[in-house]
Amino acid sequence: QVHLVESGGGLVQAGGSLRLSCSVSGTMFSSNTMGWYRQARGKERELVADITSGGSTNYADSVKGRFTVSRDNFKNTVYLQMNSLKSEDTAVYYCVRYTPYGTNWGQGTQVTVSS
């Protein structure tokens, strides 16, 4: 069974940084596109960033230049480095693994940015 576990969330002041990690178990994910989504209270879940198996990346306009997604296929882990955090980045952040048959989601990690 495939499991995705996010970690690294927490409380940070505006302008600060956090690094989220998503560890994947139960499968090798090197051939999968991986993504990060977030959901703020009262809002719909939105794509933050994704990274293909070849390392190509895609970012939401709201995080371009501040967030960086990366992956370590040997560790079966994907990362989201978040810099220059803003209060509007406050949300639960979810990791997702895309497959031809569907998606696998983690349980999410809370990121709270205080202004």
Contact map, one row per residue, 1 for C-alpha under 8 A:
1110000000000000000000001110000000000000000000000000000000000000000000000000000000000000000000000000000000000000000
1111000000000000000000011110000000000000000000000000000000000000000000000000000000000000000000000000000100000000000
1111100000000000000000011100000000000000000000000000000000000000000000000000000000000000000000000000000111000000000
0111110000000000000001111000000000000000000000000000000000000000000000000000000000000000000000110000000111100000000
0011111000000000000011110000000000000000000000000000000000000000000000000000000000000000000000100000000001110000000
0001111100000000000111100000000000000000000000000000000000000000000000000000000000000000000001100000000001111000000
0000111110000000000111000000000000000000000000000000000000000000000000000000000000000000000000000000000000001000000
0000011111000000011110000000000000000000000000000000000000000000000000000000000000000000000000000000000000001000000
0000001111100000011100000000000000000000000000000000000000000000000000000000000000000000000000000000000000001111000
0000000111110000010000000000000000000000000000000000000000000000000000000000000000000000000000000000000000001111000
0000000011111000000000000000000000000000000000000000000000000000000000000000000000000000000000000000000000000011110
0000000001111101110000000000000000000000000000000000000000000000000000000000000000000000000000000000000000000011110
0000000000111111000000000000000000000000000000000000000000000000000000000000000000001000000000000000000000000000111
0000000000011111000000000000000000000000000000000000000000000000000000000000000000011110000000000000000000000000111
0000000000001111100000000000000000000000000000000000000000000000000000000000000000111100000000000000000000000000000
0000000000011111110000000000000000000000000000000000000000000000000000000000000000111000000000000000000000000000000
0000000000010011111000000000000000000000000000000000000000000000000000000000000011111000000000000000000000000000000
0000000111010001111100000000000000000000000000000000000000000000000000000000000011100000000000000000000000000000000
0000000110000000111110000000000000000000000000000000000000000000000000000000001111000000000000000000000000000000000
0000011110000000011111000000000000000000000000000000000000000000000000000000001111000000000000000000000000000000000
0000111100000000001111100000000000000000000000000000000000000000000000000000111100000000000000000000000000000000000
0001111000000000000111110000000000000000000000000000000000000000000000000000111000000000000000100000000001000000000
0001110000000000000011111000000000000000000000000000000000000000000000000011110000000000000000000000000000000000000
0111100000000000000001111111100000000000000000000000000000000000000000000001100000000000000000000000000000000000000
1111000000000000000000111111000000000000000000000000000000000000000000000001000000000000000000000000000000000000000
1110000000000000000000011111000000000000000000000000000000000000000000000000000000000000000000000000000000000000000
1100000000000000000000011111100000000000000000000000000000000000000000000000000000000000000000000000000000000000000
0000000000000000000000011111111000000000000000000000000000000000000000001001000000000000000000000000000000000000000
0000000000000000000000010011111100000000000000000000000000000000000000001001000000000000000000001000000000000000000
0000000000000000000000000001111100000000000000000000100000000000000000001001000000000000000000000000000000000000000
0000000000000000000000000001111110000000000000000000100000000000000000000000000000000000000000000000000000000000000
0000000000000000000000000000111111000000000000000001100000000000000000000000000000000000000000001110000000000000000
0000000000000000000000000000001111100000000000000111100000000000000000000000000000000000000000001110000000000000000
0000000000000000000000000000000111110000000000000111100000000000000000000000010000000000000000111100000000000000000
0000000000000000000000000000000011111000000000111110000000000000000000000000000000000000000000111100000000000000000
0000000000000000000000000000000001111100000000111100000000000000000000000000000100000000000011110000000000000000000
0000000000000000000000000000000000111110000011111000000000000000000000000000000000000000000011110000000000000000000
0000000000000000000000000000000000011111000011110000000000000000000000000000000000000000001111000000000000000000000
0000000000000000000000000000000000001111101111000000000000000000000000000000000000000000001110000000000000000000000
0000000000000000000000000000000000000111111110000000000000000000000000000000000000000000011100000000000000000000000
0000000000000000000000000000000000000011111000000000000000000000000000000000000000000000001000000000000000000000000
0000000000000000000000000000000000000001111100000000000000000000000000000000000000000000000000000000000000000000000
0000000000000000000000000000000000000011111110000000000000000000000000000000000000000000000000000000000000000000000
0000000000000000000000000000000000000011011111000000000000000000000000000000000000000000000000000000000000000000000
0000000000000000000000000000000000001111001111100000000000000000000000000000000000000000000000000000000000000000000
0000000000000000000000000000000000001110000111110000000000000000000000000000000000000000000000000000000000000000000
0000000000000000000000000000000000111100000011111100000000110000000000000000000000000000000000000000000000000000000
0000000000000000000000000000000000111100000001111100000000110010000000000000000000000000000000000000000000000000000
0000000000000000000000000000000000111000000000111110000011110000000010000000000000000000000000000000000000000000000
0000000000000000000000000000000011110000000000111111000011100000000010000000000000000000000000000000000000000000000
0000000000000000000000000000000011100000000000001111111111000000000011100000000000000000000000000000000000000000000
0000000000000000000000000000000111000000000000000111111110000000000000000000000000000000000000000000000000000000000
0000000000000000000000000000011111000000000000000011111100000000000000000000000000000000000000000000000000000000000
0000000000000000000000000000000000000000000000000011111100000000000000000000000000000000000000000000000000000000000
0000000000000000000000000000000000000000000000000011111110000000000001100000000000000000000000000000000000000000000
0000000000000000000000000000000000000000000000000011111111000000000000000000000000000000000000000000000000000000000
0000000000000000000000000000000000000000000000001111001111100000000010000000000000000000000000000000000000000000000
0000000000000000000000000000000000000000000000001110000111110000000000000000000000000000000000000000000000000000000
0000000000000000000000000000000000000000000000111100000011111011000000000000000000000000000000000000000000000000000
0000000000000000000000000000000000000000000000111000000001111111000000000000000000000000000000000000000000000000000
0000000000000000000000000000000000000000000000000000000000111111000000000000000000000000000000000000000000000000000
0000000000000000000000000000000000000000000000000000000000011111000000000000000000000000000000000000000000000000000
0000000000000000000000000000000000000000000000010000000000111111111000000000000000000000000000000000000000000000000
0000000000000000000000000000000000000000000000000000000000111111111000000000000000000000000000000000000000000000000
0000000000000000000000000000000000000000000000000000000000000011111100000000000000000000000000000000000000000000000
0000000000000000000000000000000000000000000000000000000000000011111100000000000001111000000000000000000000000000000
0000000000000000000000000000000000000000000000000000000000000011111110000000000111100000000000000000000000000000000
0000000000000000000000000000000000000000000000000000000000000000111111000000001111000000000000000000000000000000000
0000000000000000000000000000000000000000000000001110000010000000001111100000011110000000000000000000000000000000000
0000000000000000000000000000000000000000000000000010001000000000000111110000011100000000000000000000000000000000000
0000000000000000000000000000000000000000000000000010001000000000000011111001111000000000000000000000000000000000000
0000000000000000000000000000000000000000000000000000000000000000000001111111110000000000000000000000000000000000000
0000000000000000000000000001110000000000000000000000000000000000000000111111100000000000000000000000000000000000000
0000000000000000000000000000000000000000000000000000000000000000000000011111100000000000000000000000000000000000000
0000000000000000000000100000000000000000000000000000000000000000000000011111100000000000000000000000000000000000000
0000000000000000000000111001110000000000000000000000000000000000000000111111110000000000000000000000000000000000000
0000000000000000000011110000000000000000000000000000000000000000000000111111111000000000000000000000000000000000000
0000000000000000000011100000000001000000000000000000000000000000000011110001111100000000000000000000000000000000000
0000000000000000001111000000000000000000000000000000000000000000000111100000111110000000000000000000000000000000000
0000000000000000001110000000000000010000000000000000000000000000001111000000011111000000000000000000000000000000000
0000000000000000111100000000000000000000000000000000000000000000001110000000001111100000000000000000000000000000000
0000000000000000111100000000000000000000000000000000000000000000011100000000000111111000000000000000000000000000000
0000000000000011110000000000000000000000000000000000000000000000011000000000000011111000000000000000000000000000000
0000000000000111100000000000000000000000000000000000000000000000010000000000000001111100000000000000000000000000000
0000000000001111100000000000000000000000000000000000000000000000010000000000000001111110100000000000000000000000100
0000000000000110000000000000000000000000000000000000000000000000000000000000000000011111110000000000000000000000111
0000000000000100000000000000000000000000000000000000000000000000000000000000000000001111110000000000000000000001111
0000000000000000000000000000000000000000000000000000000000000000000000000000000000000111110000000000000000000000100
0000000000000000000000000000000000000000000000000000000000000000000000000000000000001111111000000000000000000011100
0000000000000000000000000000000000000001000000000000000000000000000000000000000000000111111100000000000000000111100
0000000000000000000000000000000000000111100000000000000000000000000000000000000000000000111110000000000000000111000
0000000000000000000000000000000000000111000000000000000000000000000000000000000000000000011111000000000000011110000
0000000000000000000000000000000000011110000000000000000000000000000000000000000000000000001111100000000000011110000
0000010000000000000000000000000000011100000000000000000000000000000000000000000000000000000111110000000011111000000
0001110000000000000001000000000001111000000000000000000000000000000000000000000000000000000011111000000011010000000
0001000000000000000000000000000001111000000000000000000000000000000000000000000000000000000001111100001111000000000
0000000000000000000000000000100111100000000000000000000000000000000000000000000000000000000000111110001110000000000
0000000000000000000000000000000111100000000000000000000000000000000000000000000000000000000000011111011100000000000
0000000000000000000000000000000110000000000000000000000000000000000000000000000000000000000000001111111000000000000
0000000000000000000000000000000000000000000000000000000000000000000000000000000000000000000000000111110000000000000
0000000000000000000000000000000000000000000000000000000000000000000000000000000000000000000000000011111000000000000
0000000000000000000000000000000000000000000000000000000000000000000000000000000000000000000000000111111100000000000
0000000000000000000000000000000000000000000000000000000000000000000000000000000000000000000000011110111110000000000
0111000000000000000000000000000000000000000000000000000000000000000000000000000000000000000000011100011111000000000
0011000000000000000000000000000000000000000000000000000000000000000000000000000000000000000001111000001111100000000
0011110000000000000001000000000000000000000000000000000000000000000000000000000000000000000001110000000111110000000
0001110000000000000000000000000000000000000000000000000000000000000000000000000000000000000001000000000011111000000
0000110000000000000000000000000000000000000000000000000000000000000000000000000000000000000111100000000001111100000
0000011111000000000000000000000000000000000000000000000000000000000000000000000000000000000111000000000000111110000
0000000011000000000000000000000000000000000000000000000000000000000000000000000000000000011110000000000000011111000
0000000011110000000000000000000000000000000000000000000000000000000000000000000000000000111110000000000000001111100
0000000011110000000000000000000000000000000000000000000000000000000000000000000000000010111000000000000000000111110
0000000000111100000000000000000000000000000000000000000000000000000000000000000000001111110000000000000000000011111
0000000000111100000000000000000000000000000000000000000000000000000000000000000000000110000000000000000000000001111
0000000000001100000000000000000000000000000000000000000000000000000000000000000000000110000000000000000000000000111
